[in-house]
């Protein structure tokens, strides 16, 4: 397929959503804002063009605009010399059917200076949470992800104290307890979830694992999901795991002392994904 055919296909595909008339109205606004940094729009004009109103609201959500109400009109201003180009850049994406991120399946960067989609969404969610708190209301939770984790404890002769087994998450290169989120086949049973996770992650058959519940009730943690980058509620159950046979550790598994865990969790760039609620 030639470059011309690719371009034509992209535009044809996107014009099923935005007509040429809509794109022209957005372009006029974006060009005027780019050239003047401030424009006035009659409210009645926006009422008759909801697509234009949505575009302005979208750019405003990105922090590129401030909107002032003046009687029967709106005064729209770019927030900085840099921001005055935001609307026009977005218009070009709409005009040509481009994508800000072409791959929403990757969870990490492939190039050092590249931002991946999950980092972008993570930044959006961080801003949403912080600004919600400043506005005086509780941030909305996007999803609920029940989880179960195993506390696997041993005594280290070398260190002279108890140690705890954690595994390194391959996507985020951070450590967490052995365990994970519930799957539909677990039937909502935290024990079933953890036995399955232990078998998958360290290869111990379910029949060789004894679980002792450590929490009398479900713990509740809230944080940004590592894989989804959105604010999630994590109902969690913790169990002490005992093994009838020796377990074989993998390269991603590592023993830590309680002091190492608690100290790391106070650092801004911790090597752990552990929710502090689990250590109380």
Residue pairs with C-beta under 8 A, 6 or more apart in sequence:
1 9
7 96
10 96
10 97
10 98
11 95
11 96
11 97
13 97
14 94
14 96
14 97
15 23
18 26
18 51
18 94
22 51
22 52
23 91
23 94
23 95
25 49
25 51
25 52
26 51
26 52
26 55
26 91
26 94
27 91
27 95
29 39
29 41
29 52
29 55
29 56
29 87
30 87
30 88
30 90
30 91
31 88
32 39
33 39
33 65
33 76
33 78
33 84
33 87
33 88
34 84
34 85
34 87
34 88
37 77
37 78
37 81
37 84
38 75
38 76
38 77
38 78
39 75
39 76
40 70
40 73
40 74
40 75
40 76
41 56
41 73
41 74
41 76
42 72
42 73
43 72
43 73
43 74
44 72
45 52
46 52
46 53
46 56
46 74
47 53
55 87
55 90
56 65
56 67
56 76
58 90
59 65
59 86
59 87
59 90
60 66
60 67
62 86
63 79
63 83
64 78
64 79
64 83
64 84
64 86
64 87
65 76
65 77
65 78
65 79
65 83
65 86
65 87
66 76
66 77
66 79
67 74
67 75
67 76
67 77
68 74
68 75
68 76
68 77
69 75
78 84
78 86
78 87
92 98
93 99
93 100
100 120
101 116
101 117
101 120
103 116
103 117
104 117
106 116
106 117
106 118
107 116
107 118
107 171
107 172
107 227
108 116
108 118
108 171
108 172
109 115
109 116
109 119
110 116
118 227
118 228
118 229
119 229
121 228
121 229
121 230
122 224
122 229
125 142
125 224
125 229
125 230
125 231
126 224
128 139
128 231
129 139
129 231
132 138
132 139
132 140
133 139
139 231
140 231
141 222
141 231
141 232
141 233
142 228
142 230
142 231
142 232
143 225
143 228
143 230
143 232
143 233
144 232
144 233
144 235
145 181
145 182
145 225
145 232
145 233
145 234
146 181
146 182
146 188
146 190
146 193
146 234
146 235
146 236
147 179
147 180
147 181
147 182
147 193
147 234
147 235
147 236
147 237
148 179
148 180
148 182
148 190
148 191
148 193
148 194
148 197
148 236
148 237
148 238
148 239
149 176
149 177
149 178
149 179
149 180
149 194
149 236
149 237
149 238
149 239
149 278
150 177
150 178
150 179
150 194
150 197
150 198
150 211
150 238
150 239
150 240
150 241
151 164
151 177
151 214
151 238
151 239
151 240
151 241
152 164
152 165
152 177
152 178
152 241
153 162
153 163
153 164
153 165
153 240
154 162
154 163
154 165
154 255
155 161
155 162
155 163
156 162
156 163
156 255
156 257
159 257
161 257
162 257
162 258
163 255
163 256
163 257
164 177
164 255
164 256
164 257
164 258
164 261
165 177
165 178
165 249
165 253
165 254
165 255
166 175
166 176
166 177
166 178
166 253
166 254
166 255
166 256
166 272
166 274
167 175
167 176
167 177
167 178
167 201
167 202
167 250
167 252
167 253
167 254
168 174
168 175
168 252
168 253
168 254
169 175
169 176
169 226
169 273
170 252
171 226
171 227
172 226
172 273
174 226
174 270
174 271
174 272
174 273
175 254
175 256
175 271
175 272
175 273
175 274
176 272
176 273
176 274
177 238
177 274
177 278
178 197
178 198
178 201
178 202
178 241
179 193
179 194
179 197
179 198
180 193
180 197
180 201
181 193
182 188
182 190
182 193
183 193
183 196
185 196
186 192
186 193
186 196
190 237
190 239
191 211
191 239
194 211
194 237
194 239
194 241
195 206
195 209
195 211
196 206
198 204
198 206
198 209
198 241
199 205
199 206
199 209
202 247
202 248
202 249
202 250
202 253
203 247
203 248
204 243
204 245
204 247
208 243
208 244
208 245
209 241
209 242
209 243
209 244
210 241
210 242
210 243
210 244
211 239
211 240
211 241
211 242
212 239
212 240
212 241
212 242
213 237
213 238
213 239
214 238
214 239
214 240
215 236
215 237
215 238
218 235
218 236
218 237
219 235
219 236
219 237
219 238
219 277
219 278
220 233
220 234
220 235
220 236
220 277
221 233
221 234
221 236
221 275
221 277
221 278
222 231
222 232
222 233
222 234
223 231
223 232
223 234
223 275
224 230
224 231
224 232
225 231
225 232
226 273
234 275
236 275
236 277
236 278
238 278
261 272
261 274
261 279
262 279
264 270
264 271
264 272
265 272
265 274
265 276
265 279
